[in-house]
Amino acid sequence: MLARFSDLGRGSAVGGRANRGATWKMIITCVSAVAVMSVAACGASSGSAAASKSGRKANVAAAKTALAPYTVPPTGFPVTEPLPQKLPAGKKFVYLQCSTPICAAVGMFVQQAVKAIGGTYTAVNAGSTAQTAQAAASSANALKPDAVILGAIDPALFGSGLKKLADGGAKLVSLQIDKDVKPYGITFNYLGTDLSRRNGKLLADWVIANKGAQAHPVLYTLPALDISAPVQKAFQAEMKADCPACKVRVVPIDVSTLGTTAPRTIVTDLQAHQDTNAAVFVSLSAAGGLPPVMKAAGLSVTTVGFGPTAGNLQDIKSGSLTAALNIDFPVSTWTAVDAAARLIEGAQPTANEQAGVVPEQFLEQKDITFNPTLGWSAFPDYAQRFAKLWQVS
């Protein structure tokens, strides 16, 4: 093309000055056309480079579609069938409590439910090690309970302790255990692997919907929690499927550091990876105390995680944390007590309980219209609903 422009510039010996004028008009026209084509080509090249760099665009539309049912208040209450009969007063319930703040919150709701149904409640700290878990099982066994409830803690830590409780006649109900629970003597596992996988997928969808192809998330896991591995696996799979070029990191957090050194560990990690624009938590309890440490470090990173504590909800309300995928802890724990009561009576958990039905919603600042210290429930009248089902109202 440049050679042709040179030839045109010289004109022809026969055409003279008039032809040269016409020739330069042609040159100007051609140069203008080339300029336009070059800009278009440059734009296409940039787009192609961007597309090449990002693999393919993030599937934001699919992510938003998946999120839609979880961005509005749930409407279906999970338990509708009354107990076959009123539970005899004084039945003994023991709660084997793991070491995270959210497990303590669950214990508070379990205690309320047991009191409402007319039972007696004892919490036993199971910690996060095999030694503490087995000691807790031994203590629980000495109480001769009718029912034992345990949270998202690996049942293998208890050794043969849970099996001994079951052999002694206790009905064991677990919450969010992500493995086959029968070998451990657990009678019923409410909210198992399916919920953890769904939550991992939804957390990835939330990141993609909010950050698109520019998402560079870090997932902070808590390996001591039984839910951590399946949430991580589902999160990574969804990110790979719908945003294949998004940079995803995974950083484990020691559960024993929650509320102490965990915030500093997270901030140090974020400072070392300045391109990270979303901090995602398998359990948002790991973000307890994080906002002031981030602020002191001059960091501003989008945050989201599963299972917020009351403190996390307050931070979301104040704008210092971004969002939480919140299970309805009051309803889910009262549902676990309902399932235990049915087992004590020789019945089976309801179809919804066996299917793992539970209210769940993403909460952002605009959604915190309630008192965060009291926690969130999609059904503020849950106590009255259960009282009616339990024939104690």
RARAFEN-V533585 format. One record per residue. N is the residue number from 1. SS is DSSP state (alpha for helix, beta for strand, coil for the rest). Layout:
n:N ss:SS
n:N ss:SS
This chain:
n:1 ss:coil
n:2 ss:alpha
n:3 ss:alpha
n:4 ss:alpha
n:5 ss:alpha
n:6 ss:alpha
n:7 ss:alpha
n:8 ss:alpha
n:9 ss:alpha
n:10 ss:alpha
n:11 ss:coil
n:12 ss:coil
n:13 ss:coil
n:14 ss:coil
n:15 ss:coil
n:16 ss:alpha
n:17 ss:alpha
n:18 ss:alpha
n:19 ss:alpha
n:20 ss:alpha
n:21 ss:alpha
n:22 ss:alpha
n:23 ss:alpha
n:24 ss:alpha
n:25 ss:alpha
n:26 ss:alpha
n:27 ss:alpha
n:28 ss:alpha
n:29 ss:alpha
n:30 ss:alpha
n:31 ss:alpha
n:32 ss:alpha
n:33 ss:alpha
n:34 ss:alpha
n:35 ss:alpha
n:36 ss:alpha
n:37 ss:alpha
n:38 ss:alpha
n:39 ss:alpha
n:40 ss:alpha
n:41 ss:alpha
n:42 ss:alpha
n:43 ss:alpha
n:44 ss:alpha
n:45 ss:alpha
n:46 ss:alpha
n:47 ss:alpha
n:48 ss:alpha
n:49 ss:alpha
n:50 ss:alpha
n:51 ss:alpha
n:52 ss:alpha
n:53 ss:alpha
n:54 ss:alpha
n:55 ss:coil
n:56 ss:coil
n:57 ss:coil
n:58 ss:coil
n:59 ss:coil
n:60 ss:alpha
n:61 ss:alpha
n:62 ss:alpha
n:63 ss:alpha
n:64 ss:alpha
n:65 ss:alpha
n:66 ss:alpha
n:67 ss:alpha
n:68 ss:alpha
n:69 ss:coil
n:70 ss:coil
n:71 ss:coil
n:72 ss:coil
n:73 ss:coil
n:74 ss:coil
n:75 ss:coil
n:76 ss:coil
n:77 ss:coil
n:78 ss:coil
n:79 ss:coil
n:80 ss:coil
n:81 ss:coil
n:82 ss:coil
n:83 ss:coil
n:84 ss:coil
n:85 ss:coil
n:86 ss:coil
n:87 ss:coil
n:88 ss:coil
n:89 ss:coil
n:90 ss:coil
n:91 ss:coil
n:92 ss:beta
n:93 ss:beta
n:94 ss:beta
n:95 ss:beta
n:96 ss:beta
n:97 ss:beta
n:98 ss:beta
n:99 ss:coil
n:100 ss:coil
n:101 ss:alpha
n:102 ss:alpha
n:103 ss:alpha
n:104 ss:alpha
n:105 ss:alpha
n:106 ss:alpha
n:107 ss:alpha
n:108 ss:alpha
n:109 ss:alpha
n:110 ss:alpha
n:111 ss:alpha
n:112 ss:alpha
n:113 ss:alpha
n:114 ss:alpha
n:115 ss:alpha
n:116 ss:alpha
n:117 ss:alpha
n:118 ss:coil
n:119 ss:coil
n:120 ss:beta
n:121 ss:beta
n:122 ss:beta
n:123 ss:beta
n:124 ss:beta
n:125 ss:beta
n:126 ss:beta
n:127 ss:beta
n:128 ss:coil
n:129 ss:coil
n:130 ss:alpha
n:131 ss:alpha
n:132 ss:alpha
n:133 ss:alpha
n:134 ss:alpha
n:135 ss:alpha
n:136 ss:alpha
n:137 ss:alpha
n:138 ss:alpha
n:139 ss:alpha
n:140 ss:alpha
n:141 ss:alpha
n:142 ss:alpha
n:143 ss:coil
n:144 ss:coil
n:145 ss:coil
n:146 ss:coil
n:147 ss:beta
n:148 ss:beta
n:149 ss:beta
n:150 ss:beta
n:151 ss:coil
n:152 ss:coil
n:153 ss:beta
n:154 ss:coil
n:155 ss:alpha
n:156 ss:alpha
n:157 ss:alpha
n:158 ss:alpha
n:159 ss:coil
n:160 ss:coil
n:161 ss:alpha
n:162 ss:alpha
n:163 ss:alpha
n:164 ss:alpha
n:165 ss:alpha
n:166 ss:alpha
n:167 ss:alpha
n:168 ss:coil
n:169 ss:coil
n:170 ss:coil
n:171 ss:beta
n:172 ss:beta
n:173 ss:beta
n:174 ss:beta
n:175 ss:beta
n:176 ss:coil
n:177 ss:coil
n:178 ss:coil
n:179 ss:coil
n:180 ss:coil
n:181 ss:coil
n:182 ss:alpha
n:183 ss:alpha
n:184 ss:alpha
n:185 ss:coil
n:186 ss:coil
n:187 ss:coil
n:188 ss:beta
n:189 ss:beta
n:190 ss:beta
n:191 ss:coil
n:192 ss:coil
n:193 ss:alpha
n:194 ss:alpha
n:195 ss:alpha
n:196 ss:alpha
n:197 ss:alpha
n:198 ss:alpha
n:199 ss:alpha
n:200 ss:alpha
n:201 ss:alpha
n:202 ss:alpha
n:203 ss:alpha
n:204 ss:alpha
n:205 ss:alpha
n:206 ss:alpha
n:207 ss:alpha
n:208 ss:alpha
n:209 ss:alpha
n:210 ss:alpha
n:211 ss:alpha
n:212 ss:alpha
n:213 ss:alpha
n:214 ss:alpha
n:215 ss:coil
n:216 ss:coil
n:217 ss:beta
n:218 ss:beta
n:219 ss:beta
n:220 ss:beta
n:221 ss:beta
n:222 ss:coil
n:223 ss:coil
n:224 ss:coil
n:225 ss:beta
n:226 ss:coil
n:227 ss:coil
n:228 ss:alpha
n:229 ss:alpha
n:230 ss:alpha
n:231 ss:alpha
n:232 ss:alpha
n:233 ss:alpha
n:234 ss:alpha
n:235 ss:alpha
n:236 ss:alpha
n:237 ss:alpha
n:238 ss:alpha
n:239 ss:alpha
n:240 ss:alpha
n:241 ss:alpha
n:242 ss:alpha
n:243 ss:coil
n:244 ss:coil
n:245 ss:coil
n:246 ss:coil
n:247 ss:coil
n:248 ss:coil
n:249 ss:beta
n:250 ss:beta
n:251 ss:beta
n:252 ss:beta
n:253 ss:coil
n:254 ss:coil
n:255 ss:alpha
n:256 ss:alpha
n:257 ss:alpha
n:258 ss:coil
n:259 ss:coil
n:260 ss:coil
n:261 ss:coil
n:262 ss:alpha
n:263 ss:alpha
n:264 ss:alpha
n:265 ss:alpha
n:266 ss:alpha
n:267 ss:alpha
n:268 ss:alpha
n:269 ss:alpha
n:270 ss:alpha
n:271 ss:alpha
n:272 ss:alpha
n:273 ss:coil
n:274 ss:coil
n:275 ss:coil
n:276 ss:coil
n:277 ss:coil
n:278 ss:beta
n:279 ss:beta
n:280 ss:beta
n:281 ss:beta
n:282 ss:coil
n:283 ss:coil
n:284 ss:alpha
n:285 ss:alpha
n:286 ss:alpha
n:287 ss:alpha
n:288 ss:coil
n:289 ss:coil
n:290 ss:alpha
n:291 ss:alpha
n:292 ss:alpha
n:293 ss:alpha
n:294 ss:alpha
n:295 ss:alpha
n:296 ss:alpha
n:297 ss:coil
n:298 ss:coil
n:299 ss:coil
n:300 ss:coil
n:301 ss:coil
n:302 ss:beta
n:303 ss:beta
n:304 ss:beta
n:305 ss:beta
n:306 ss:beta
n:307 ss:coil
n:308 ss:coil
n:309 ss:coil
n:310 ss:alpha
n:311 ss:alpha
n:312 ss:alpha
n:313 ss:alpha
n:314 ss:alpha
n:315 ss:alpha
n:316 ss:alpha
n:317 ss:alpha
n:318 ss:alpha
n:319 ss:coil
n:320 ss:coil
n:321 ss:coil
n:322 ss:coil
n:323 ss:beta
n:324 ss:beta
n:325 ss:beta
n:326 ss:beta
n:327 ss:beta
n:328 ss:coil
n:329 ss:alpha
n:330 ss:alpha
n:331 ss:alpha
n:332 ss:alpha
n:333 ss:alpha
n:334 ss:alpha
n:335 ss:alpha
n:336 ss:alpha
n:337 ss:alpha
n:338 ss:alpha
n:339 ss:alpha
n:340 ss:alpha
n:341 ss:alpha
n:342 ss:alpha
n:343 ss:alpha
n:344 ss:alpha
n:345 ss:coil
n:346 ss:coil
n:347 ss:coil
n:348 ss:coil
n:349 ss:coil
n:350 ss:coil
n:351 ss:alpha
n:352 ss:alpha
n:353 ss:alpha
n:354 ss:alpha
n:355 ss:alpha
n:356 ss:coil
n:357 ss:coil
n:358 ss:coil
n:359 ss:coil
n:360 ss:beta
n:361 ss:beta
n:362 ss:beta
n:363 ss:beta
n:364 ss:beta
n:365 ss:alpha
n:366 ss:alpha
n:367 ss:alpha
n:368 ss:coil
n:369 ss:coil
n:370 ss:coil
n:371 ss:coil
n:372 ss:alpha
n:373 ss:alpha
n:374 ss:alpha
n:375 ss:coil
n:376 ss:coil
n:377 ss:coil
n:378 ss:coil
n:379 ss:coil
n:380 ss:coil
n:381 ss:coil
n:382 ss:alpha
n:383 ss:alpha
n:384 ss:alpha
n:385 ss:alpha
n:386 ss:alpha
n:387 ss:alpha
n:388 ss:alpha
n:389 ss:alpha
n:390 ss:coil
n:391 ss:coil
n:392 ss:coil
n:393 ss:coil
